[in-house]
């Protein structure tokens, strides 16, 4: 056991400045993402057709992902265990389609 304290290496000012600026930049990026999400939710509340398009886009995204995984398993490029998430994807696809169908879009 060593009872003598060893001096820790000092941090250079450039490293400290880079760390602080990196954290500030990352926080600004997260704030921008939250601001965009807030504006998006507000637009979805105002515009029903925008909400329907977004829900259908998510359904298409999950459908394409599920189809790609199925094709890769059938061709043998991926193992059968890759299909374990397919029921969850199917549930999400069904939920998004049902939600998009239930959105009432007023006639123009």
N, C-alpha and C positions, 0 to 999 in steps of 0.2 A: 504494500500500500504506500502510495506516494503522498506525503504530507506537504510537499512544496507546491505552491500554486504556479501553474505555467501561464505565462502571458498569452492571451488569445490574440490572434492576428487582427490588426485593425482593418476596418472596411474602407476601401478607397472611396473618395467622394464621387467618382464616376459611377461606381457600382451602386451607391446609394441613390444617386440622381436617376439612374436608369430604372431602378426598382420602383421608386416613387412615381416616375412618369409612366411606367408600365401599368402600375395599379390604377393611376388616375385615368389613363386611356381606356383600360378595361372597364372601369366604372362608368365612364362616359358612353362606351359602347353598349353596356347593359341598359343604361338610362334611355338611350336612343331606341333600343329594341322594345322596351316597355312603353315608350311614347307611341311607337308605331302600332303596337298591339292595342293600346287604348284607343287610338284613332280608328283602327280596324273594327273593334267591337262597336264603337259609336256608329260607324257607317252601316254595320250589319243591322243595328237596331232601327236605323232610318230607312234603309233600302232593302226590301224583301228579296228582290231579284239578285242582289249582290250576295245575300246570305245563302240563297239557293245555289248559286254558282259555286260558292266556296264549299258547301257541303257536297255537291256533286264532284268537285275537283278532288276532294279527299277520298270519296268513294272510288273514283277512277284511279287514284294513286295506289290505294290498297289493292284494287283489282289487278292492276298491272303488276304489282309486286308479287301477289299470290300466283299469278299466271307465270311469271318468270321463274319462281321457285319450282312450280310444278313441272315446267318444261325442263329445267336443269336436273330435276330428280329423274324424270322419264328418260332423258338422254344419258344418264349415268354420271354426270359431272358433279353431282352433289349426293350425299348419302340420304337414305330414306328418313333419317332423324330430322332432316330439315323441314319436314312437313308437320312437325309437332306444333308449330305456331299457326298452322292453317285455320283451325277452328276460331282462334281469336281474330285473325284477319277477316274471316267470313262474318263474324259477329259485328266487327267494325264496319264492314261494307254494308251489311244489312241495316245497321243503325244509321249510317250516313244517308243511305238511299231513302229510308223511311222518313228521316227528318227533313230531307230535301223535298220529298213528296208532300209533306204536311205543311210546308211553308206556303201561306196564302199570298200570291202575287197579285196585286190589283191590276186591272186592265189599264192600258195607257190611253 
